[in-house]
Amino acid sequence: MKILSGLIFLAIVAFLGWPYYHLYQLNSAVASNNHAAFEKLIDIDAVRKVQKENREWKINNTGGMQGNVIADTLREGAKALGNTAADTIDTDWMLARLHKTPGSLWEQLTFAFLESPTRFMVRLGKLGQEPIYVQMTMQDWYWRVTGIYE
């Protein structure tokens, strides 16, 4: 029984440390501008989807002129432009966002936590000073970046 509880404890510790290991890999890839290693750590389609959803939410929840024909037309145009911009997101765009803060990712890391068993959130930079949030999601037992929030 003692061995079983020890193994369970080790499994829990390993599971909790697993996203930090992938964050370490992400730090190394970003620091060395290693595009091949970086691409393995991201899900570019998920990042694009998150960017589109965020832009659409911002467009729909700003202004306050709901039902106004002109405002609705402007909102639809902004959505189309936002979707086009999100479709152009690539590894260079993501690396530029992660290089936005001075120093390595580890130096800028101010908060990291598991939101759920399959979702890990990281804050780079100080709260109130335009931090960047990196969302990582477990995909096939591998943690990948699925969202970057500014």
Protein Blocks (a to p, Z undefined) as FASTA:
>chain_A
ZZmmmmmmmmmmmmmmmmmmmmmmmmmmmmnopaklmmmmpcfklmmmmmmmmmmmmmmm
gojlghiaklmmmmmmmmmmmmmmmmmpcfklmmmmmmmpgcjfklmpmbdcdfbfkbcc
ddedjehiapaddddddeehiacdfbdcZZ
